[in-house]
Amino acid sequence: MALLSRVSSEASTAFANDTLEDERRYVAMLYRNVDTLRDVAAQRLARTQLHSASNPSARAERDASATMYRERIRQLEGVDERLCFGRLDLDDGETRYVGRVGLVDEEDQSSLLMDWRAPAARPYYLANAITREGVRRRRQLQMKGRTVLDYDDEFLDVDAAPADSATSLTNEAALMAALTADRTGQMRDIVATIQGEQDEIIRADINGVLVVQGGPGTGKTAVALHRVAYLLYAHRDRLEKRGAMILGPNATFLRYISQVLPSLGETGALLCTVGDLYPGVVATGSEPDDVAEIKGRASMVQVMANAVYDRQETPPVKEVRFEGDRLRLTQKITANAKRLARDTLRPHNEARPYFVREIIEALTNQVAANIGRNLLVDDDIEQIRFDLTRSPEVHQALRELWPILTPEQLLADLYASPERIEAATPDLAAAERELLLRDPKAPWTPGDVPLLDEAAELLGWDDRAERAREAAQWDADLEYAQGVLQILNYDEDEIDEEVLQATDVIDASTLADRHDDDGYLSVSERAAADRTWAFGHIVVDEAQELSPMVWRLLMRRSPSRSMTVVGDVAQTSDPSGTTTWGDVFAPYVADRWRLTELTVNYRTPAEVMAVAADVLAAISPGLTPPRSARTSGITPWCARVDAYVDAAPEAVHAETTAVGGGQVAVIAPTELVHPLGAAIRDRTTAEVVVGDGISLGAGIVVLDARQAKGLEFDSVLVVDPAGIVNESRRGLSDLYVALTRTTKRLGVLHRGDLPAELRRLSPRDTTQPTAATEHDRADEGAR
Ligand SMILES: Nc1ncnc2c1ncn2[C@@H]1O[C@H](COP(=O)(O)OP(=O)(O)OP(=O)(O)O)[C@@H](O)[C@H]1O
C-alpha cells in the first residue's frame, strides 16, 4: 500500500518544472490568459452595445449577446482570486493544474487549467493513500491574490517522496488553514479542500430528490452551493434553460452565502427565501410561532379549498332588478349553475364563465316568460340575453354569487372575517381560529406565501387573451419540453428503477404548459417573476425548517423532482418544520428519494462539540453528533452573572480582544437581543449590529438563535441559555444551534441554574478570559 507523505516547497525535487519560481511563472501565464479573455469579452461587449438594432428580434439578439459578454466578464472577475489552487502529477508523467475555471491553449487546444468540476480533476479530491487513481503527487498552491506564496505537496506514491518527508495519513494542511482562518462575515468557497464524502454529494446524479443530512458545520451549505456550481457545469443545457434555485432561511443567510457561486464562476442561480416565492408579494411581516404553525399545516390545503367554495354562494333567493322587473334567482337556480361550473373541474375564476352562462340563461328565461315567450322571436331572446350581460345590477349579483378573486383578496378577506374563518376551518379549535384573524392591512408573512400560492392554483387566472397567446406558443414549448425530458432521463439503459425519473412525475405536455417565453430576460429574472416556473434543479438549505405547505409549493416549482435538500433534523426550530425526512417526501415521491450523510464537523472544535453533544442527546438520544475535524485547545466556559446587560459588554470586550480581528456573536433569547445590543454599543467603539438584517462584516453581532442559523463566528457568547430553551417549543434545538455557531471560542452567561445539558462547561468567576489567548491560538491544531 502506498503511503501518503507531505512536504512543503523546499524539499521536493523529483518532478518537472517543480520549483516555486516555476509555479509562479506558470500561474502568471494563466492570469495573462484570463486577462486576454476578459479584454476580448469587453471589446465584444462594447461593439455589441454600439450596434443599433432596427427591429425587436434584432434588439433581443443584441441584448442577449450583451448579457452573455457581461456574464463572461463577471465570471472571469469572480474567479480571479486563487484562480489556480492545485496540481496533480500522474504516474505517466502528465501534469494537470486544477482551478476555478478551465483554460486551454489557443494554439494547440491543450489544457492549461482544468476546471475543478471536470472528471479529470476529480482525483484531486479523491486520490488517497489507498486509492491513488494514478496520482503520484498532489500539490496545493498557497495563493494570495494572484501570487503563489508557497505550496504543500502530498506524495501518494512513497517512491516519489523525498527521503526527509514526514508521513501522515491525513495531510490536510490547506484544510486546517481554511478552518482556523478568521471569519469575515462572508462564506468562502471550499473548492481547494473539498473532502471525499462531500465530493460524492457534489457530483451525485441530478435526477430525483437527494437529501443530505448532517450535523452542524458538516459543510451542508458549502456542499449544496458547490453542487449547484457542478450541476451548472455538467448539465449546462438543462439548467441554462430552466434555471436553478437555492432556497435559504432568511435574507441575512443569503447575503452570507452570496459570494460563493460567483467565486466558482457561476452567477446564474436564483437565491431566495420562502418570503420571495410568490411574485408580486413582499412577505416581510412576522407572526407568532403558533400562527405560523397553523398556516404551515398540510390541512390548510382543504382550508383554502373551503375558503374558495365559501365564496361561491347559494342564498335562498337573490333578487335582481332588470328594466323595472324583479327577477328571482332561487337557490335551486344558483345551486344548479354552481354544480355545472364546478363540474368543469376548472379553477374558480376559470369556471366562472360557466356559472355566468347558466345564470344569464335562467334570467333570460324569466324575462322572456314575463313578456310572453310566444311573442318573441330568436333575435328578441338574443337581445334580452345581451342586455342582461350588460346590466350593472346583473353584474353586481354575479359578483356577489361568484366573485372574480385574486389570491391576495381571498386570503385577506378570509383573515378579516371570523365567519369566513369558521366556514373554512371546521377542524380547527375556536382558539386556533382566533389566531388566524388579522388586520387586512398587516403585511404578508412568509407563512402566507404558500397559502397565496395554493389560492392561485385554486382560483386560476382569468386572462383569456394571455391564454390565446400561450396556445399559439404551445407546440413549440411541447417540442422543447420533450427535449428537456430526454435530458432529464438521458440514458435509458442507465435508468435505476429506484431513482425517480423526470417522466415518472411529469409528462412533456404538462412541462410544456409551464414553459413561457417572456422575451429576453435572464433565466433567473424570468423564473423569479413567474409563479408557475418549473426549475431545472432546486436546492433547499436548512430544509428541516420548512412546513408541509412550503414543500407543496416547492414541489410545484420542481415538476421533475430534481432537488438537493440539505438540513439537520436536530436543528429544527420552526414548529412547522420536520424531524423526519420520510414524512416530508412520502406524499410526493413515496420512498424514492436518496439519503446521504455528512459526518465530519469542519466548523466547531471538538471541545465545543462535546458540550453540544449533551444537548443533542437531550433533543433525541438516537442522533449521533458529527465528529469534529480539529481541536482548538480552548475550553468552553460559563459564568454566573447578576445582570446580563451589565456582564455581557465586559465579556464581549474580552472575547473581541481574544479573537483579534475576528467576529464575536452574542446569541440570546429574542427579547434580550435589543437591550443587550444597546448595552454593548454603549461600551465599545467597535461596530455592533443587532437583530435581523445584520451587516455580516461587523466585528460584533447580537442576534437570536434563529437569526444565527447557518452562520458562524470566531467567538460565540450565549446569553441566558435557559431563556433560549424556554422561548419556544423546540428551544433545545435553538440552544444546539447557538452553541455550534463558533469556529473557535464559546462562553455562556447565565443568571439562574445552568441547564443540566451544559454541565461540561467549565465554570468561571469572571467573564474575563483565563489563559492567555495567544497561548490558546498557538494550541489550536489538527486532531
Ligand atoms: N472541505 C472543506 N474545506 C474547508 N472548509 C470547509 C469544508 N467543509 C466545510 N467547511 C467549512 O466549514 C464551515 C461549516 O460549513 P457549512 O456552513 O456549510 O456547514 P453546515 O453543515 O451547513 O452547518 P450548519 O448546519 O451548522 O449551518 C464553513 O466555514 C465551511 O466553509
The ligand as an SDF file (V2000), in Angstrom:
LIG
                    3D

 31 33  0  0  0  0  0  0  0  0999 V2000
  -13.9870   20.7290    2.7790 N   0  0  0  0  0  0  0  0  0  0  0  0
  -13.9410   21.8670    3.4200 C   0  0  0  0  0  0  0  0  0  0  0  0
  -12.8580   22.6640    3.3450 N   0  0  0  0  0  0  0  0  0  0  0  0
  -12.7910   23.8360    4.0120 C   0  0  0  0  0  0  0  0  0  0  0  0
  -13.7830   24.3040    4.7780 N   0  0  0  0  0  0  0  0  0  0  0  0
  -14.8930   23.5700    4.8710 C   0  0  0  0  0  0  0  0  0  0  0  0
  -15.0310   22.3100    4.2190 C   0  0  0  0  0  0  0  0  0  0  0  0
  -16.2500   21.8280    4.5090 N   0  0  0  0  0  0  0  0  0  0  0  0
  -16.8510   22.7150    5.3040 C   0  0  0  0  0  0  0  0  0  0  0  0
  -16.0290   23.7630    5.5260 N   0  0  0  0  0  0  0  0  0  0  0  0
  -16.2950   24.9500    6.3220 C   0  0  0  0  0  0  0  0  0  0  0  0
  -16.9710   24.5550    7.4900 O   0  0  0  0  0  0  0  0  0  0  0  0
  -17.8860   25.5680    7.8710 C   0  0  0  0  0  0  0  0  0  0  0  0
  -19.2620   24.9770    8.0320 C   0  0  0  0  0  0  0  0  0  0  0  0
  -19.7900   24.6770    6.7590 O   0  0  0  0  0  0  0  0  0  0  0  0
  -21.3410   24.8770    6.4420 P   0  0  0  0  0  0  0  0  0  0  0  0
  -21.8070   26.1900    6.9470 O   0  0  0  0  0  0  0  0  0  0  0  0
  -21.5250   24.5500    5.0240 O   0  0  0  0  0  0  0  0  0  0  0  0
  -21.9180   23.7380    7.3720 O   0  0  0  0  0  0  0  0  0  0  0  0
  -23.4370   23.3360    7.6160 P   0  0  0  0  0  0  0  0  0  0  0  0
  -23.4470   21.8550    7.6630 O   0  0  0  0  0  0  0  0  0  0  0  0
  -24.3130   23.9920    6.6250 O   0  0  0  0  0  0  0  0  0  0  0  0
  -23.6500   23.9110    9.0550 O   0  0  0  0  0  0  0  0  0  0  0  0
  -24.9910   24.2510    9.8890 P   0  0  0  0  0  0  0  0  0  0  0  0
  -25.9570   23.1550    9.7040 O   0  0  0  0  0  0  0  0  0  0  0  0
  -24.4610   24.3010   11.2850 O   0  0  0  0  0  0  0  0  0  0  0  0
  -25.4260   25.5690    9.4260 O   0  0  0  0  0  0  0  0  0  0  0  0
  -17.8040   26.6490    6.8020 C   0  0  0  0  0  0  0  0  0  0  0  0
  -16.9050   27.6400    7.2040 O   0  0  0  0  0  0  0  0  0  0  0  0
  -17.2420   25.9170    5.6130 C   0  0  0  0  0  0  0  0  0  0  0  0
  -16.5590   26.7720    4.7550 O   0  0  0  0  0  0  0  0  0  0  0  0
  1  2  1  0
  2  3  1  0
  2  7  2  0
  3  4  2  0
  4  5  1  0
  5  6  2  0
  6  7  1  0
  6 10  1  0
  7  8  1  0
  8  9  2  0
  9 10  1  0
 10 11  1  0
 11 12  1  0
 11 30  1  0
 12 13  1  0
 13 14  1  0
 13 28  1  0
 14 15  1  0
 15 16  1  0
 16 17  2  0
 16 18  1  0
 16 19  1  0
 19 20  1  0
 20 21  2  0
 20 22  1  0
 20 23  1  0
 23 24  1  0
 24 25  2  0
 24 26  1  0
 24 27  1  0
 28 29  1  0
 28 30  1  0
 30 31  1  0
M  END
$$$$
